[in-house]
């Protein structure tokens, strides 16, 4: 696993345990030293290297793979998906197409890949600064509102929905604020992407690909905040869409995954469906497990472990993606009204639910502008999506978050 920190790491640890697979990690030594105890204990070994130095990292990791008879390569950190593709190619292991892999990391190259493959997606343009943003927004007739986002970043960081030209300079500045990715210091493309705003419902659909064959996973409904910053506030599986439209979303998500070079692994694709239409527009895709505890939500609803399926794919096996149950699950995130110091977090314990606190009293929570402001979450399980969503909403509404 290339950098197993973050939301995906713990699901891969559980999946490896189920499959009887030994896990190794490639990361920097000081970052490994800060891993949670459970993650460190789950690793059979660590390849300590500088993942921002591609030639050195490839040499170190290839030697480590030979020494330990490594049978599969997976990137947990989105920005290292091109590195994983190069390592798989060098070691002769199942992997993604290294010629296209950057398109799963860089949203500008992603837009080009979607256009080449005929994927329905919003119109877009690139800007190096605010002045260029004004020009290209007019020249390309992208309209208002307009989405401005970094070329390379995740977690809704630096993403703004701009209502008019007077907000554009601030939005471009926010998108270009990220020059290096924490904690490795990986240099990022600082160009800003201007994307046509697509109204309508938001959904995600993950796709496992093995040997170039796409295996669709369930469609999940997504909820976000309104206004300038669209922070994800929850997800529900199943999506509630009619079956024919679910199949359309799954099909377009699979095409998007293949367009960015996913051949052995998993892709997380986000789509929007404009009101009154049945045409999914792909907003973006990433060659990685989803964040936001979506692995837990999908497995609770369907019995399918996305992490197990991903490991099977990178090991050259046929992934197990057949649902074993037809339940429902929903997650709701607890957001503060403003940034500050967390004073208290109380999540009620209701049957069919469980909660988790991300930030403890005394810790600092940032202003609610992206997913880093989440203080906790609630997961609910029920027989139907409406019941699961309603139960999660009730617990979230009764939760108490105090920030001073």
ZISUL-V737979 format. One record per backbone hydrogen bond with DSSP energy under -1.0 kcal/mol. NH is the residue of the N-H (numbers start at 1). CO is the residue of the C=O. If there is no record, write none. Layout:
[[NH	CO] [NH	CO]]
//
This chain:
[[2	74] [3	26] [12	8] [13	9] [14	10] [15	11] [16	12] [17	13] [18	14] [19	15] [20	16] [21	16] [25	45] [26	1] [27	47] [32	28] [33	29] [35	32] [40	36] [41	37] [42	38] [44	23] [47	25] [49	27] [53	50] [57	53] [58	54] [59	55] [60	56] [61	57] [62	58] [63	59] [64	60] [65	61] [66	62] [67	63] [68	64] [70	65] [76	2] [80	77] [81	78] [84	80] [85	81] [86	82] [87	83] [88	84] [89	85] [90	86] [91	87] [93	88] [97	261] [100	97] [101	97] [103	100] [104	101] [105	102] [106	102] [107	151] [110	106] [111	107] [112	108] [113	109] [114	110] [115	111] [116	112] [117	113] [119	114] [125	194] [127	192] [133	129] [134	130] [135	131] [136	132] [137	133] [138	134] [139	135] [140	136] [142	137] [146	162] [147	195] [148	160] [149	193] [151	191] [157	154] [159	156] [160	148] [161	228] [162	146] [167	164] [168	165] [171	167] [172	168] [173	169] [174	170] [175	171] [176	172] [181	186] [185	181] [186	181] [188	179] [192	127] [193	149] [194	125] [195	147] [196	123] [201	273] [203	271] [204	220] [205	269] [207	267] [208	215] [209	265] [210	213] [212	263] [213	210] [215	208] [217	206] [220	204] [221	236] [222	202] [223	234] [225	231] [231	229] [233	223] [234	223] [235	331] [236	221] [237	329] [246	242] [247	243] [248	244] [249	245] [250	246] [251	247] [252	248] [253	249] [254	250] [255	251] [256	252] [257	253] [258	254] [259	255] [260	256] [261	258] [262	257] [265	209] [267	207] [268	286] [269	205] [270	284] [271	203] [272	281] [273	201] [277	274] [281	272] [282	120] [283	270] [284	270] [286	268] [288	286] [294	291] [297	293] [298	294] [299	295] [300	296] [301	297] [302	298] [303	299] [309	305] [310	306] [311	307] [312	308] [313	309] [314	310] [315	311] [316	313] [317	312] [321	319] [324	302] [325	302] [327	301] [328	382] [329	237] [330	380] [331	235] [332	378] [333	233] [334	376] [340	365] [342	363] [343	402] [344	402] [346	400] [353	350] [354	379] [356	377] [358	375] [359	375] [362	342] [363	360] [365	340] [369	367] [371	155] [373	370] [374	371] [375	334] [377	356] [378	332] [379	354] [380	330] [381	352] [382	328] [388	384] [389	385] [390	386] [391	387] [392	388] [393	389] [394	390] [395	391] [396	392] [397	393] [398	394] [400	346] [402	344] [404	341]]
//
